[in-house]
């Protein structure tokens, strides 16, 4: 089964925020993109805002 395609978008961050995010990502052996995706996913889980998964999505 192929993974669903990801939707690209632009994100503007201050240099200070980007620097902190780069360091955090490196500390956790992730790319900056992977770190952002992880943080957003965790925030959505915490707030119970992720869509319910159907039987076909596992």
N, C-alpha and C positions, 0 to 999 in steps of 0.2 A: 504494500500500500504506500503510495507516495504522500509525502508531507504536503500540507496545504501551503500555497505560496505566501510569502510574507509581503506586506504592503509597505513600500518605502515612503518615508516622509522626512522633511527637513526639521531640524531642531536647533535652535539658537541658544547657546549657553554663554554665560560670562566666562572670561578666561580663568577666573578663580574657581568657579564651579567645575569647569572642564578639567582643570588640573587635579582637583580633589577626586573627581570621578575616575580619571585615568589611574591615579594611585590606588584607589579602592579596587578597581577592576584588576590591576596588576597583582595586588595583594591576594586576590581570590582566583588568580589564574584564568581570568575571563577577558574577552575583548571589551572595549567600552560599550559597543552595541549590545553584547551579551549581558553586560552588567545592567544597562538600562532596562533591557527586556526582563531580566530577573527581578529588578526592583519594582517595576510596574506590575509584573505578575504577582509578586508577593503582596503588594498593596491591594490589588484587586481581590486576592484570596481573603485577605484579612477583613476587608469590607463586604465580603460575600457578594461581589459584583461580577464574578465570572459567570458566563452563561453555563447552564446545565449541560453536561455531556450526554449525548444520546448513546444507545447501544452500539451504533456504527462507528463512533469516534473512540471507543475503548474506554 
